[in-house]
């Protein structure tokens, strides 16, 4: 059973067959699927699942804070089940591959008071961009 499924069960989230399939599709390391990719994989496991059900389920998971909605560029939003471990993203500028990264240090502390303009900073999103090994080799 995936960590996401365990977290959802722990919350008492009603686990329908459709919801379970969406959660199973999102299981794994470095998962950053678009809604359409989630739907395509879900159909492979449960052919009758509708696109609307997938979109609604993803919306619920984001609202619950169990899945992050990630927008790293002008491409489609992606869904990241790694919602409870602070991390940043490494994005390939050619193919769009995304990896979770966990650099050391504290990005909140890296912003000097003089650059906060009176803001009370509550969160930091860092995206590293580059070219993945597959694209570099091509």
N, CA, C and O of each residue as an XYZ file, in Angstrom:
552
protein
N       0.847     -1.180      0.000
C       0.000      0.000      0.000
C       0.891      1.243      0.000
O       1.914      1.277      0.684
N       0.502      2.258     -0.766
C       1.310      3.463     -0.875
C       1.175      4.342      0.358
O       0.219      4.219      1.124
N       2.131      5.214      0.535
C       2.084      6.193      1.612
C       0.841      7.070      1.468
O       0.183      7.383      2.460
N       0.521      7.466      0.242
C      -0.665      8.303      0.010
C      -1.929      7.555      0.436
O      -2.780      8.129      1.115
N      -2.062      6.310      0.056
C      -3.233      5.524      0.465
C      -3.311      5.411      1.981
O      -4.390      5.539      2.559
N      -2.185      5.176      2.622
C      -2.159      5.087      4.092
C      -2.604      6.406      4.718
O      -3.400      6.409      5.657
N      -2.097      7.521      4.206
C      -2.481      8.828      4.751
C      -3.973      9.067      4.575
O      -4.633      9.558      5.491
N      -4.511      8.726      3.409
C      -5.936      8.947      3.142
C      -6.803      8.071      4.034
O      -7.823      8.529      4.549
N      -6.413      6.830      4.222
C      -7.161      5.950      5.128
C      -7.114      6.498      6.551
O      -8.116      6.472      7.267
N      -5.946      6.993      6.957
C      -5.794      7.573      8.292
C      -6.703      8.771      8.520
O      -7.098      9.049      9.652
N      -7.027      9.466      7.468
C      -7.927     10.626      7.554
C      -9.392     10.214      7.497
O     -10.284     11.040      7.692
N      -9.638      8.935      7.228
C     -11.021      8.474      7.103
C     -11.661      8.866      5.779
O     -12.886      8.931      5.674
N     -10.836      9.129      4.765
C     -11.343      9.515      3.448
C     -12.062      8.331      2.831
O     -11.518      7.227      2.798
N     -13.264      8.540      2.345
C     -14.053      7.471      1.744
C     -13.320      6.941      0.506
O     -13.114      7.670     -0.465
N     -12.933      5.669      0.556
C     -12.094      5.087     -0.491
C     -12.953      4.314     -1.493
O     -13.150      3.107     -1.358
N     -13.456      5.023     -2.491
C     -14.170      4.361     -3.579
C     -13.136      3.713     -4.508
O     -11.939      3.977     -4.396
N     -13.603      2.879     -5.407
C     -12.692      2.246     -6.366
C     -11.984      3.303     -7.207
O     -10.794      3.174     -7.492
N     -12.708      4.347     -7.605
C     -12.130      5.397     -8.443
C     -11.056      6.173     -7.675
O      -9.972      6.425     -8.202
N     -11.361      6.551     -6.428
C     -10.391      7.294     -5.628
C      -9.139      6.453     -5.377
O      -8.014      6.950     -5.434
N      -9.360      5.183     -5.101
C      -8.225      4.295     -4.841
C      -7.310      4.223     -6.065
O      -6.088      4.296     -5.933
N      -7.893      4.082     -7.237
C      -7.100      3.981     -8.462
C      -6.296      5.264     -8.679
O      -5.120      5.193     -9.038
N      -6.898      6.424     -8.473
C      -6.165      7.684     -8.635
C      -5.010      7.743     -7.648
O      -3.903      8.131     -8.022
N      -5.244      7.364     -6.394
C      -4.171      7.368     -5.395
C      -3.075      6.375     -5.759
O      -1.892      6.668     -5.578
N      -3.452      5.206     -6.269
C      -2.451      4.213     -6.678
C      -1.607      4.728     -7.837
O      -0.398      4.497     -7.868
N      -2.221      5.415     -8.780
C      -1.493      5.965     -9.931
C      -0.467      6.997     -9.466
O       0.605      7.126    -10.057
N      -0.800      7.724     -8.411
C       0.102      8.763     -7.907
C       1.204      8.212     -7.010
O       2.082      8.961     -6.581
N       1.169      6.922     -6.722
C       2.150      6.311     -5.838
C       3.522      6.248     -6.495
O       3.636      5.962     -7.687
N       4.550      6.513     -5.720
C       5.911      6.345     -6.211
C       6.778      7.556     -5.954
O       6.308      8.613     -5.531
N       8.048      7.373     -6.220
C       9.017      8.443     -6.059
C       9.071      9.297     -7.317
O       8.952      8.775     -8.425
N       9.245     10.564     -7.163
C       9.393     11.505     -8.276
C       8.197     11.485     -9.228
O       8.359     11.649    -10.437
N       7.002     11.284     -8.681
C       5.789     11.261     -9.492
C       5.303     12.695     -9.652
O       5.060     13.385     -8.662
N       5.161     13.140    -10.884
C       4.670     14.486    -11.201
C       3.848     14.385    -12.476
O       4.256     14.878    -13.528
N       2.702     13.753    -12.381
C       1.873     13.504    -13.555
C       0.886     14.641    -13.797
O       0.440     15.298    -12.856
N       0.549     14.866    -15.068
C      -0.537     15.789    -15.389
C      -1.854     15.068    -15.125
O      -1.872     13.849    -14.954
N      -2.951     15.810    -15.091
C      -4.263     15.196    -14.897
C      -4.562     14.210    -16.022
O      -5.121     13.141    -15.777
N      -4.195     14.560    -17.243
C      -4.425     13.653    -18.368
C      -3.603     12.366    -18.232
O      -4.086     11.285    -18.571
N      -2.381     12.477    -17.743
C      -1.566     11.285    -17.524
C      -2.152     10.414    -16.414
O      -2.154      9.187    -16.514
N      -2.650     11.058    -15.355
C      -3.309     10.302    -14.282
C      -4.518      9.566    -14.856
O      -4.726      8.388    -14.568
N      -5.312     10.265    -15.668
C      -6.496      9.643    -16.260
C      -6.111      8.458    -17.139
O      -6.722      7.394    -17.038
N      -5.110      8.625    -17.996
C      -4.705      7.549    -18.903
C      -4.251      6.316    -18.116
O      -4.595      5.191    -18.481
N      -3.495      6.513    -17.058
C      -3.031      5.377    -16.254
C      -4.179      4.768    -15.450
O      -4.235      3.553    -15.263
N      -5.092      5.617    -14.976
C      -6.239      5.126    -14.214
C      -7.147      4.262    -15.091
O      -7.659      3.238    -14.640
N      -7.344      4.680    -16.345
C      -8.176      3.910    -17.283
C      -7.583      2.517    -17.501
O      -8.318      1.550    -17.700
N      -6.261      2.418    -17.462
C      -5.613      1.122    -17.596
C      -5.940      0.175    -16.453
O      -5.892     -1.043    -16.622
N      -6.272      0.722    -15.301
C      -6.608     -0.097    -14.128
C      -8.111     -0.226    -13.919
O      -8.596     -1.240    -13.416
N      -8.843      0.818    -14.312
C     -10.293      0.858    -14.112
C     -10.899      1.528    -15.344
O     -11.105      2.741    -15.346
N     -11.187      0.754    -16.392
C     -11.575      1.324    -17.689
C     -12.757      2.289    -17.651
O     -12.846      3.177    -18.499
N     -13.657      2.138    -16.696
C     -14.841      3.003    -16.672
C     -14.629      4.341    -15.960
O     -15.562      5.142    -15.892
N     -13.448      4.604    -15.436
C     -13.224      5.867    -14.714
C     -13.270      7.038    -15.693
O     -12.655      6.993    -16.758
N     -13.996      8.071    -15.324
C     -14.149      9.226    -16.217
C     -13.075     10.273    -15.951
O     -12.483     10.327    -14.873
N     -12.845     11.090    -16.949
C     -11.900     12.207    -16.817
C     -12.374     13.154    -15.700
O     -11.559     13.644    -14.918
N     -13.681     13.408    -15.626
C     -14.229     14.304    -14.597
C     -13.946     13.761    -13.198
O     -13.604     14.522    -12.292
N     -14.089     12.453    -13.023
C     -13.813     11.852    -11.715
C     -12.350     12.030    -11.344
O     -12.035     12.331    -10.193
N     -11.455     11.847    -12.306
C     -10.024     12.033    -12.038
C      -9.754     13.484    -11.655
O      -9.070     13.743    -10.665
N     -10.282     14.432    -12.427
C     -10.077     15.853    -12.115
C     -10.647     16.201    -10.748
O     -10.002     16.901     -9.968
N     -11.849     15.721    -10.449
C     -12.467     16.015     -9.149
C     -11.669     15.408     -8.001
O     -11.490     16.041     -6.961
N     -11.194     14.186     -8.191
C     -10.407     13.521     -7.153
C      -9.090     14.250     -6.923
O      -8.680     14.443     -5.778
N      -8.427     14.656     -7.998
C      -7.189     15.431     -7.855
C      -7.456     16.730     -7.105
O      -6.674     17.117     -6.237
N      -8.553     17.403     -7.432
C      -8.916     18.631     -6.731
C      -9.135     18.396     -5.247
O      -8.710     19.201     -4.419
N      -9.797     17.298     -4.906
C     -10.013     16.960     -3.496
C      -8.689     16.691     -2.785
O      -8.471     17.155     -1.666
N      -7.806     15.940     -3.443
C      -6.515     15.616     -2.839
C      -5.680     16.870     -2.598
O      -4.989     16.976     -1.584
N      -5.745     17.818     -3.529
C      -5.037     19.092     -3.345
C      -5.661     19.863     -2.192
O      -4.941     20.396     -1.347
N      -6.994     19.932     -2.144
C      -7.690     20.647     -1.061
C      -7.364     20.057      0.308
O      -7.254     20.782      1.297
N      -7.210     18.729      0.354
C      -6.871     18.065      1.611
C      -5.412     18.275      2.011
O      -5.034     18.001      3.150
N      -4.591     18.763      1.075
C      -3.167     18.928      1.345
C      -2.390     17.628      1.225
O      -1.263     17.528      1.711
N      -2.988     16.625      0.575
C      -2.320     15.336      0.407
C      -1.557     15.237     -0.897
O      -0.720     14.349     -1.056
N      -1.828     16.126     -1.826
C      -1.143     16.178     -3.120
C      -0.866     17.647     -3.422
O      -1.713     18.506     -3.174
N       0.306     17.931     -3.952
C       0.660     19.295     -4.343
C       0.374     19.501     -5.817
O       0.600     18.604     -6.629
N      -0.115     20.662     -6.159
C      -0.273     21.053     -7.553
C       0.983     21.822     -7.928
O       1.279     22.856     -7.331
N       1.721     21.329     -8.908
C       3.014     21.895     -9.270
C       2.928     22.505    -10.664
O       2.532     21.840    -11.621
N       3.301     23.767    -10.767
C       3.375     24.449    -12.064
C       4.802     24.970    -12.198
O       5.152     25.993    -11.610
N       5.622     24.265    -12.971
C       7.026     24.648    -13.075
C       7.332     25.445    -14.331
O       8.414     26.017    -14.463
N       6.383     25.482    -15.247
C       6.576     26.213    -16.492
C       5.206     26.448    -17.117
O       4.195     26.372    -16.420
N       5.154     26.723    -18.381
C       3.879     27.010    -19.038
C       3.163     25.749    -19.492
O       2.153     25.822    -20.192
N       3.676     24.605    -19.102
C       3.029     23.343    -19.435
C       1.901     23.071    -18.439
O       1.663     23.868    -17.532
N       1.223     21.967    -18.608
C       0.103     21.599    -17.738
C       0.565     21.451    -16.288
O       1.718     21.111    -16.022
N      -0.349     21.710    -15.365
C      -0.060     21.498    -13.949
C       0.200     20.016    -13.737
O      -0.344     19.157    -14.430
N       1.046     19.748    -12.760
C       1.370     18.371    -12.414
C       1.010     18.140    -10.951
O       0.900     19.083    -10.167
N       0.831     16.886    -10.603
C       0.382     16.531     -9.260
C       1.450     15.692     -8.567
O       1.884     14.660     -9.077
N       1.860     16.163     -7.391
C       2.978     15.603     -6.643
C       2.457     15.052     -5.313
O       1.994     15.823     -4.473
N       2.524     13.729     -5.108
C       2.045     13.154     -3.857
C       3.007     13.342     -2.681
O       2.685     12.977     -1.550
N       4.165     13.901     -2.941
C       5.160     14.127     -1.893
C       4.839     15.441     -1.175
O       5.626     16.388     -1.195
N       3.664     15.475     -0.540
C       3.157     16.723      0.030
C       3.603     16.972      1.464
O       3.431     18.079      1.975
N       4.165     15.983      2.112
C       4.478     16.140      3.533
C       5.961     16.169      3.837
O       6.353     16.236      5.002
N       6.779     16.120      2.823
C       8.222     16.228      3.017
C       8.703     17.447      2.237
O       8.597     17.473      1.011
N       9.231     18.462      2.932
C       9.690     19.657      2.210
C      10.718     19.286      1.153
O      11.656     18.533      1.414
N      10.526     19.827     -0.042
C      11.455     19.543     -1.135
C      11.305     20.611     -2.208
O      10.374     21.417     -2.188
N      12.242     20.594     -3.140
C      12.218     21.490     -4.284
C      12.154     20.628     -5.538
O      12.094     19.402     -5.456
N      12.168     21.274     -6.690
C      12.070     20.529     -7.944
C      13.214     20.870     -8.881
O      13.687     22.005     -8.938
N      13.643     19.855     -9.611
C      14.654     19.967    -10.653
C      13.940     19.628    -11.956
O      13.389     18.537    -12.100
N      13.948     20.566    -12.911
C      13.139     20.432    -14.127
C      14.030     20.476    -15.363
O      14.895     21.341    -15.492
N      13.801     19.523    -16.272
C      14.517     19.522    -17.550
C      13.833     20.523    -18.478
O      12.623     20.454    -18.696
N      14.605     21.438    -19.014
C      14.076     22.462    -19.909
C      13.706     21.947    -21.287
O      13.065     22.666    -22.055
N      14.094     20.714    -21.625
C      13.750     20.167    -22.938
C      12.556     19.233    -22.878
O      11.581     19.439    -23.601
N      12.607     18.210    -22.035
C      11.514     17.222    -22.017
C      10.514     17.463    -20.900
O       9.435     16.871    -20.904
N      10.849     18.325    -19.941
C       9.926     18.626    -18.849
C       9.975     17.654    -17.685
O       9.160     17.760    -16.769
N      10.917     16.700    -17.693
C      11.040     15.755    -16.575
C      11.245     16.525    -15.278
O      11.938     17.542    -15.248
N      10.636     16.028    -14.208
C      10.738     16.676    -12.901
C      11.231     15.659    -11.888
O      10.769     14.518    -11.862
N      12.170     16.077    -11.058
C      12.669     15.253     -9.962
C      12.543     16.046     -8.673
O      12.736     17.261     -8.661
N      12.219     15.354     -7.586
C      12.239     15.980     -6.271
C      13.680     16.041     -5.796
O      14.428     15.078     -5.960
N      14.077     17.165     -5.210
C      15.421     17.311     -4.658
C      15.310     17.852     -3.240
O      14.364     18.561     -2.894
N      16.300     17.498     -2.430
C      16.304     17.871     -1.018
C      17.652     18.489     -0.655
O      18.439     17.879      0.069
N      17.924     19.702     -1.157
C      19.215     20.312     -0.847
C      19.304     20.672      0.634
O      18.296     20.873      1.310
N      20.525     20.744      1.106
C      20.723     21.148      2.499
C      20.620     22.664      2.590
O      20.670     23.359      1.576
N      20.482     23.155      3.769
C      20.363     24.589      3.980
C      18.914     24.989      4.193
O      18.007     24.161      4.119
N      18.716     26.255      4.455
C      17.394     26.771      4.746
C      17.080     27.924      3.797
O      17.567     29.035      4.007
N      16.273     27.688      2.754
C      15.989     28.758      1.800
C      15.257     29.940      2.431
O      15.341     31.057      1.922
N      14.541     29.712      3.531
C      13.867     30.830      4.218
C      14.919     31.794      4.773
O      14.729     33.011      4.755
N      16.022     31.240      5.262
C      17.076     32.068      5.845
C      17.901     32.762      4.767
O      18.588     33.743      5.051
N      17.841     32.264      3.533
C      18.626     32.848      2.440
C      18.083     34.183      1.955
O      18.781     34.915      1.253
N      16.852     34.511      2.319
C      16.265     35.788      1.915
C      16.532     36.820      3.010
O      15.935     36.751      4.084
N      17.420     37.769      2.746
C      17.759     38.753      3.786
C      16.545     39.619      4.143
O      15.647     39.820      3.326
N      16.540     40.118      5.358
C      15.444     40.985      5.820
C      15.226     42.157      4.874
O      14.090     42.579      4.659
N      16.311     42.688      4.305
C      16.191     43.840      3.410
C      15.445     43.506      2.124
O      14.965     44.414      1.445
N      15.335     42.240      1.777
C      14.636     41.810      0.572
C      13.242     41.251      0.844
O      12.581     40.771     -0.076
N      12.793     41.307      2.082
C      11.472     40.789      2.442
C      10.384     41.854      2.330
O       9.200     41.522      2.304
N      10.762     43.108      2.264
C       9.840     44.223      2.081
C       8.667     44.183      3.057
O       7.536     44.520      2.709
N       8.963     43.765      4.283
C       7.930     43.731      5.308
C       7.053     42.492      5.275
O       6.192     42.324      6.139
N       7.256     41.619      4.290
C       6.462     40.387      4.197
C       6.801     39.461      5.358
O       7.948     39.396      5.802
N       5.813     38.760      5.833
C       6.025     37.650      6.740
C       6.037     36.408      5.854
O       4.981     35.915      5.457
N       7.216     35.912      5.548
C       7.368     34.812      4.585
C       6.975     33.500      5.254
O       7.469     33.174      6.333
N       6.083     32.747      4.607
C       5.603     31.493      5.179
C       6.032     30.263      4.386
O       5.982     29.146      4.901
N       6.451     30.456      3.143
C       6.774     29.302      2.314
C       7.751     29.723      1.219
O       7.804     30.888      0.824
N       8.518     28.749      0.742
C       9.472     28.987     -0.335
C       9.311     27.875     -1.367
O       9.219     26.701     -1.008
N       9.278     28.240     -2.635
C       9.284     27.262     -3.717
C      10.513     27.528     -4.568
O      10.679     28.620     -5.111
N      11.367     26.529     -4.682
C      12.588     26.661     -5.477
C      12.510     25.666     -6.626
O      12.212     24.488     -6.426
N      12.781     26.149     -7.819
C      12.824     25.273     -8.987
C      14.189     25.427     -9.641
O      14.576     26.519    -10.056
N      14.904     24.323     -9.724
C      16.186     24.285    -10.418
C      15.908     23.844    -11.840
O      15.136     22.910    -12.056
N      16.516     24.491    -12.806
C      16.301     24.156    -14.198
C      17.605     23.731    -14.847
O      18.679     24.226    -14.503
N      17.497     22.819    -15.779
C      18.670     22.343    -16.492
C      18.262     21.368    -17.576
O      17.128     21.392    -18.055
N      19.183     20.518    -17.957
C      18.925     19.500    -18.987
C      19.204     18.138    -18.356
O      20.265     17.920    -17.770
N      18.244     17.229    -18.483
C      18.403     15.895    -17.894
C      19.420     15.087    -18.700
O      19.733     15.446    -19.835
N      19.942     13.995    -18.121
C      20.946     13.187    -18.834
C      20.432     12.625    -20.165
O      21.192     12.548    -21.130
N      19.159     12.233    -20.230
C      18.625     11.675    -21.475
C      18.626     12.716    -22.596
O      19.000     12.412    -23.729
N      18.210     13.932    -22.280
C      18.178     14.999    -23.304
C      19.594     15.433    -23.671
O      19.875     15.732    -24.832
N      20.477     15.468    -22.688
C      21.864     15.857    -22.962
C      22.541     14.848    -23.883
O      23.387     15.215    -24.699
N      22.166     13.568    -23.750
C      22.788     12.517    -24.570
C      22.227     12.482    -25.979
O      22.865     11.947    -26.885
N      21.032     13.050    -26.178
C      20.378     12.989    -27.490
C      20.960     13.978    -28.473
O      20.514     14.045    -29.618
